[in-house]
């Protein structure tokens, strides 16, 4: 990922100007998603959840609906991102009309396809009982992980999840995708311009530079990805960049839809 060409962007100045410039786009795009004719698809993966309430405030204020991909990750407070502590937060997001999909329950990274077996993989969970340990899994075990997160989300939200999943880190193989498809799940990554950079080191990728790059490069139909808290980033991306990003995209005529309305996935939901 390259630095944006104008890393000196001022958040304060941008926010003040964009608020007024975006007013018309806001009115046009904050009604029903079916009227969204220049969509982008904002998605959030789970994380430490420390900024989750602030992100929710921005989304509600801007009338933006997103798709959440959830795993039961370690959190700053509570018993995991899909634990009971966060249950009211998830239910409130469902009541606001957001959509939900699996990120594997234990945030399981695909590491390699194992040779000599059409459905065996080396994986490494970053949460749960085997956190940080390489495991040999067959397709059925990986499918069970996808389903466990989906089932937990449905319990928390009272809403069926989308038949989608996102592999942690976006790391997959053709064999892994085939295994997931066999148990009813399609994988969703993100567009290159949609990588919003909240995982990157602050000393090399400032919030101002990330915002500038996103506003320059995002195009209609792009799937965008950010997180509900990143442990390693010192200059917190969300919600600092989120509202200026939303306002800036609205001012360019973009509107926001969930993956339920994405042409590649709408027939599956």
Order of alpha helices (4+ residues) and beta strands (2+ residues): alpha-alpha-beta-alpha-beta-alpha-beta-beta-beta-beta-alpha-beta-alpha-beta-alpha-beta-alpha-beta
